[in-house]
Amino acid sequence: MARKKQVQKAAEDRRLQDYELIYIINPDVAEDALEARVSGISQSITSRDGVIASVDRWGKRKLAYPLKHYLEGTYVLTKFKISPARLKEIESNLKISEEVLRHLLVKAGT
């Protein structure tokens, strides 16, 4: 009985679900370093068996309130599919990144 539950859990984890990740990067990051950071985050998703649908760079925008003493930041929206079991790894990497001021990861509409 326990083995059957483990097999079901493994099958659920393999299903890919749609997610949207929006993050704000420190405005002091140079353009080439910004591209490297965006591709690094995308690589983090694909290395965990995720599939990137799109990456939209919204550019520098004024923040509603200061974040870590910055008044503006570079916004990036990434849409992708991934197994829900892999999300914690991605979020922990975003939290420890010094360049990422803030991020929001949400499950895309159902």
C-alpha positions as a printed Julia matrix, in Angstrom:
110×3 Matrix{Float64}:
  0.0    0.0     0.0
  2.81   2.44    0.92
  4.66   1.55   -2.29
  1.58   2.44   -4.35
  1.45   5.89   -2.72
  5.13   6.44   -3.47
  4.58   5.55   -7.13
  1.59   7.93   -7.32
  3.63  10.72   -5.71
  6.47  10.16   -8.19
  4.02  10.32  -11.1
  2.54  13.57   -9.76
  6.0   15.11   -9.4
  6.81  14.31  -13.04
  3.84  16.3   -14.32
  4.86  19.72  -15.52
  2.78  22.69  -14.46
  2.76  26.26  -15.78
  4.42  28.96  -13.66
  5.28  32.62  -14.0
  8.32  34.12  -12.33
  8.78  37.86  -12.16
 11.92  39.24  -10.6
 13.55  42.61  -10.11
 17.29  42.9   -10.65
 19.51  45.53   -9.05
 19.65  48.57  -11.4
 23.43  48.91  -10.95
 24.07  45.6   -12.76
 25.76  46.23  -16.13
 23.95  45.18  -19.33
 26.22  42.2   -20.05
 26.03  41.05  -16.41
 22.25  41.45  -16.58
 22.06  39.14  -19.6
 24.28  36.64  -17.8
 22.03  36.77  -14.71
 18.83  36.31  -16.75
 20.32  33.38  -18.67
 21.62  31.94  -15.38
 18.11  31.92  -13.92
 16.76  30.34  -17.11
 19.55  27.75  -16.94
 18.58  27.05  -13.32
 15.05  26.23  -14.5
 16.08  24.07  -17.46
 18.68  22.17  -15.44
 15.84  21.03  -13.17
 13.89  19.59  -16.12
 11.87  22.76  -16.65
 10.81  24.1   -20.03
 11.05  27.86  -20.67
  8.1   29.24  -22.66
  9.21  32.88  -22.76
 11.47  35.46  -21.14
 10.25  39.06  -21.31
 12.6   41.84  -20.26
 10.49  44.81  -19.19
 13.51  47.03  -18.6
 14.21  49.53  -15.83
 11.19  50.83  -14.0
 10.61  52.95  -10.94
  9.75  50.96   -7.82
  6.64  51.74   -5.77
  8.82  51.85   -2.65
 12.56  51.46   -1.98
 13.97  47.92   -2.02
 17.39  47.59   -0.4
 17.82  51.37   -0.86
 17.1   51.25   -4.62
 14.37  53.38   -6.21
 14.31  51.51   -9.53
 15.02  48.03  -10.82
 15.12  45.94  -13.98
 12.02  43.75  -14.31
 12.04  40.34  -16.0
  9.09  37.97  -16.51
  9.76  34.29  -17.22
  7.02  31.82  -18.13
  7.9   28.15  -17.83
  6.73  24.61  -17.06
  8.26  22.55  -14.29
  7.49  19.85  -11.78
  6.16  21.38   -8.53
  8.74  19.4    -6.54
 11.55  21.45   -8.12
 10.25  24.91   -7.15
 11.92  25.07   -3.73
 15.36  24.75   -5.3
 14.7   27.59   -7.72
 13.26  29.87   -5.04
 16.14  29.24   -2.66
 18.6   30.25   -5.4
 16.66  33.46   -6.03
 16.57  34.3    -2.32
 20.34  34.07   -1.9
 21.13  36.03   -5.06
 22.51  39.48   -4.33
 21.43  40.85   -7.73
 17.76  39.85   -7.35
 16.01  42.46   -5.2
 12.62  40.74   -5.16
 10.88  37.84   -6.9
  7.4   36.41   -7.17
  6.7   32.88   -8.37
  3.07  31.99   -9.1
  1.25  29.1   -10.7
 -0.18  30.27  -14.01
 -3.97  30.34  -14.41
 -6.0   27.18  -14.56
